[in-house]
Amino acid sequence: MKYNSVFDIIGPVMIGPSSSHTAGAARIGKAARNLFGQEPTWAKIHLYESFAKTYKGHGTDFALVGGLLGYEADDKRISKSLETAKERNITVEFIEDSAAVNHPNTARLIIGNASGSLELVGISIGGGKVEITELNGFDLRLSGNHPAILIMHNDRFGAIASVTRILAKYEINIGHMEVNRKDVGKEALMVIEVDQNVEDAVLKELESADHIVRIAKIDS
Amino acid sequence: MFRTVKELVELAETEGIQLSEVMIRQEMDVKNKSREEIYEEMEKNLQVMEKAIEDALEGVQSVTGLTGGDAVLIQKYMKEKNPLSGNLMLDAVSKAMGTNEVNAAMGTICATPTAGSAGCVPGALFAVKEQLNPTREQMIRFLFTAGAFGFVVANNAFISGAAGGCQAEVGSAGAMAAAAIVEMAGGTPQQSSDAFAMTLKNMLGLVCDPVAGLVEVPCVKRNAAGSSLAIVSADMALAGVTSRIPCDEVIGAMYRIGKQMPSSLRETGEGGLADTPTGRLLKEKIFGMSV
């Protein structure tokens, strides 16, 4: 089931005007920032279908950027986020993309700074709820109903075991897990859905595990 | 966990509890939280709704100037004249529109189930409140009942205009309000289900065609329709009128109709009212570009 809580329906509390185009967009931006792990200095944002046609009217542009700045959907600073980004010297470019997509409210965010970049596709499925469907070229199937840990790692033996050993030590149960790689021995992604939110201490330890490149978590 | 309205109603009937109670127990179970924690979270939403209505009745205006002030106009009319549709009905209309005026003015609202349709449920709630004099707990329960029905729609169809048109937004929101009014007024779970079905049936096919892509025209006034239809449907159900087509089948019909809608009528701002001479002119004025 896509929605599992009554507060997905009655809620979220948010700044208007649109739950999918404003609140959802802010959450996609925030997810990108969290996964990138730092503030980007530039962002190229591709918008598709309904997002592309109405982003100005709905404030999708400032909501996405607000998310990139780290704001939540009910943060009153959201409406000024484009100006704030400019003040902080973050270059933002919006591209109305006519490519075919599976969901009418789709955004592709490519963000980065001097030390690296990240590409993420998010969809806003209604009522402020979002799904992240792609990360750095990897397809994701996250239900969003449970906290998740995303682990970019090098495709080497022992990488997965080193992660699961740490989770086991902290008695964190895995509900769903996927491993994907670009090619043998190349960049790979572990997606782990767990039953409880993961403490920062656990993340720190995971980061220092064998063959791990970068870690991010998504709270449910 | 219930997946359909039929299952929701059956759970309430077998246990001899209200629909709101089914939703509350499920939420406690899924989130592993206490009743107090869940009540508290819903109380916060209720306060946001209350505050939005207060703000609206003092008068708000959107940045574009397209919407705002109508909630105040209606309240004034209610005081000075004798409204044909009655005070309770117009109060709901005024508060539903007001909530959406606040939304359009980028104020703080609670999405129910979306921002564009955020007026229907609170509009109906704060109008029937004047007649039914509910306790605070009953008002919180109203939101759980509305949420239970929205939960079924969201999981079996859609609640966003971009996915399924305005029938998915204001249609769902009005229907959720109708079901919740029935429970607050002392009706049965089945009557809630009938009220929901009768509201949504009358919203089927409603397209999402926002002028200039803004959540203003016609969204604010469609919230008036959603909340008033909710009250009418609740009264019909309480009178014993039933829906010939079962509630879940109405939701299924809404889903299939939404799937058949062209994208021009699903929140792209390209068809319907957005594509009228005046709609196009307004867009040009606001954004300085032609459609």
HADDOCK unambig.tbl for C-alpha pairs under 7 A between the chains (distance, minus, plus):
assign (segid A and resid 1 and name CA) (segid B and resid 155 and name CA) 5.90 0.50 0.50
assign (segid A and resid 2 and name CA) (segid B and resid 155 and name CA) 5.81 0.50 0.50
assign (segid A and resid 3 and name CA) (segid B and resid 151 and name CA) 6.91 0.50 0.50
assign (segid A and resid 3 and name CA) (segid B and resid 154 and name CA) 6.78 0.50 0.50
assign (segid A and resid 3 and name CA) (segid B and resid 155 and name CA) 6.06 0.50 0.50
assign (segid A and resid 5 and name CA) (segid B and resid 27 and name CA) 6.24 0.50 0.50
assign (segid A and resid 6 and name CA) (segid B and resid 27 and name CA) 6.75 0.50 0.50
assign (segid A and resid 6 and name CA) (segid B and resid 147 and name CA) 5.43 0.50 0.50
assign (segid A and resid 6 and name CA) (segid B and resid 148 and name CA) 6.65 0.50 0.50
assign (segid A and resid 6 and name CA) (segid B and resid 151 and name CA) 6.48 0.50 0.50
assign (segid A and resid 9 and name CA) (segid B and resid 112 and name CA) 5.91 0.50 0.50
assign (segid A and resid 9 and name CA) (segid B and resid 113 and name CA) 4.63 0.50 0.50
assign (segid A and resid 9 and name CA) (segid B and resid 147 and name CA) 5.63 0.50 0.50
assign (segid A and resid 9 and name CA) (segid B and resid 150 and name CA) 6.06 0.50 0.50
assign (segid A and resid 9 and name CA) (segid B and resid 151 and name CA) 6.26 0.50 0.50
assign (segid A and resid 10 and name CA) (segid B and resid 111 and name CA) 6.11 0.50 0.50
assign (segid A and resid 10 and name CA) (segid B and resid 112 and name CA) 4.79 0.50 0.50
assign (segid A and resid 10 and name CA) (segid B and resid 113 and name CA) 5.69 0.50 0.50
assign (segid A and resid 10 and name CA) (segid B and resid 147 and name CA) 5.80 0.50 0.50
assign (segid A and resid 11 and name CA) (segid B and resid 45 and name CA) 6.89 0.50 0.50
assign (segid A and resid 11 and name CA) (segid B and resid 110 and name CA) 5.16 0.50 0.50
assign (segid A and resid 11 and name CA) (segid B and resid 111 and name CA) 4.72 0.50 0.50
assign (segid A and resid 11 and name CA) (segid B and resid 112 and name CA) 6.07 0.50 0.50
assign (segid A and resid 11 and name CA) (segid B and resid 113 and name CA) 6.91 0.50 0.50
assign (segid A and resid 12 and name CA) (segid B and resid 110 and name CA) 5.71 0.50 0.50
assign (segid A and resid 12 and name CA) (segid B and resid 111 and name CA) 5.59 0.50 0.50
assign (segid A and resid 13 and name CA) (segid B and resid 45 and name CA) 6.69 0.50 0.50
assign (segid A and resid 13 and name CA) (segid B and resid 108 and name CA) 6.89 0.50 0.50
assign (segid A and resid 13 and name CA) (segid B and resid 109 and name CA) 5.65 0.50 0.50
assign (segid A and resid 13 and name CA) (segid B and resid 110 and name CA) 4.17 0.50 0.50
assign (segid A and resid 13 and name CA) (segid B and resid 111 and name CA) 6.29 0.50 0.50
assign (segid A and resid 14 and name CA) (segid B and resid 108 and name CA) 5.51 0.50 0.50
assign (segid A and resid 14 and name CA) (segid B and resid 109 and name CA) 5.61 0.50 0.50
assign (segid A and resid 14 and name CA) (segid B and resid 110 and name CA) 6.11 0.50 0.50
assign (segid A and resid 15 and name CA) (segid B and resid 106 and name CA) 5.59 0.50 0.50
assign (segid A and resid 15 and name CA) (segid B and resid 107 and name CA) 5.49 0.50 0.50
assign (segid A and resid 15 and name CA) (segid B and resid 108 and name CA) 4.55 0.50 0.50
assign (segid A and resid 15 and name CA) (segid B and resid 109 and name CA) 6.31 0.50 0.50
assign (segid A and resid 16 and name CA) (segid B and resid 103 and name CA) 4.41 0.50 0.50
assign (segid A and resid 16 and name CA) (segid B and resid 104 and name CA) 6.10 0.50 0.50
assign (segid A and resid 16 and name CA) (segid B and resid 106 and name CA) 4.32 0.50 0.50
assign (segid A and resid 16 and name CA) (segid B and resid 107 and name CA) 5.78 0.50 0.50
assign (segid A and resid 16 and name CA) (segid B and resid 108 and name CA) 6.33 0.50 0.50
assign (segid A and resid 16 and name CA) (segid B and resid 109 and name CA) 6.70 0.50 0.50
assign (segid A and resid 16 and name CA) (segid B and resid 115 and name CA) 6.50 0.50 0.50
assign (segid A and resid 17 and name CA) (segid B and resid 103 and name CA) 4.94 0.50 0.50
assign (segid A and resid 17 and name CA) (segid B and resid 104 and name CA) 5.08 0.50 0.50
assign (segid A and resid 17 and name CA) (segid B and resid 106 and name CA) 5.64 0.50 0.50
assign (segid A and resid 17 and name CA) (segid B and resid 115 and name CA) 6.14 0.50 0.50
assign (segid A and resid 17 and name CA) (segid B and resid 116 and name CA) 6.78 0.50 0.50
assign (segid A and resid 17 and name CA) (segid B and resid 215 and name CA) 6.01 0.50 0.50
assign (segid A and resid 18 and name CA) (segid B and resid 115 and name CA) 4.89 0.50 0.50
assign (segid A and resid 18 and name CA) (segid B and resid 116 and name CA) 5.75 0.50 0.50
assign (segid A and resid 18 and name CA) (segid B and resid 215 and name CA) 6.79 0.50 0.50
assign (segid A and resid 19 and name CA) (segid B and resid 111 and name CA) 6.57 0.50 0.50
assign (segid A and resid 19 and name CA) (segid B and resid 114 and name CA) 5.27 0.50 0.50
assign (segid A and resid 19 and name CA) (segid B and resid 115 and name CA) 4.84 0.50 0.50
assign (segid A and resid 50 and name CA) (segid B and resid 162 and name CA) 6.37 0.50 0.50
assign (segid A and resid 50 and name CA) (segid B and resid 267 and name CA) 6.04 0.50 0.50
assign (segid A and resid 50 and name CA) (segid B and resid 268 and name CA) 4.70 0.50 0.50
assign (segid A and resid 53 and name CA) (segid B and resid 268 and name CA) 5.37 0.50 0.50
assign (segid A and resid 53 and name CA) (segid B and resid 269 and name CA) 6.98 0.50 0.50
assign (segid A and resid 54 and name CA) (segid B and resid 213 and name CA) 4.77 0.50 0.50
assign (segid A and resid 54 and name CA) (segid B and resid 268 and name CA) 6.02 0.50 0.50
assign (segid A and resid 54 and name CA) (segid B and resid 269 and name CA) 6.66 0.50 0.50
assign (segid A and resid 57 and name CA) (segid B and resid 212 and name CA) 6.50 0.50 0.50
assign (segid A and resid 57 and name CA) (segid B and resid 213 and name CA) 5.14 0.50 0.50
assign (segid A and resid 57 and name CA) (segid B and resid 214 and name CA) 4.57 0.50 0.50
assign (segid A and resid 58 and name CA) (segid B and resid 213 and name CA) 6.73 0.50 0.50
assign (segid A and resid 58 and name CA) (segid B and resid 214 and name CA) 5.62 0.50 0.50
assign (segid A and resid 58 and name CA) (segid B and resid 215 and name CA) 6.79 0.50 0.50
assign (segid A and resid 104 and name CA) (segid B and resid 162 and name CA) 6.25 0.50 0.50
assign (segid A and resid 104 and name CA) (segid B and resid 163 and name CA) 6.75 0.50 0.50
assign (segid A and resid 126 and name CA) (segid B and resid 114 and name CA) 6.94 0.50 0.50
assign (segid A and resid 126 and name CA) (segid B and resid 159 and name CA) 5.86 0.50 0.50
assign (segid A and resid 126 and name CA) (segid B and resid 160 and name CA) 4.74 0.50 0.50
assign (segid A and resid 127 and name CA) (segid B and resid 111 and name CA) 6.54 0.50 0.50
assign (segid A and resid 127 and name CA) (segid B and resid 113 and name CA) 5.53 0.50 0.50
assign (segid A and resid 127 and name CA) (segid B and resid 114 and name CA) 4.45 0.50 0.50
assign (segid A and resid 127 and name CA) (segid B and resid 159 and name CA) 6.89 0.50 0.50
assign (segid A and resid 127 and name CA) (segid B and resid 160 and name CA) 6.82 0.50 0.50
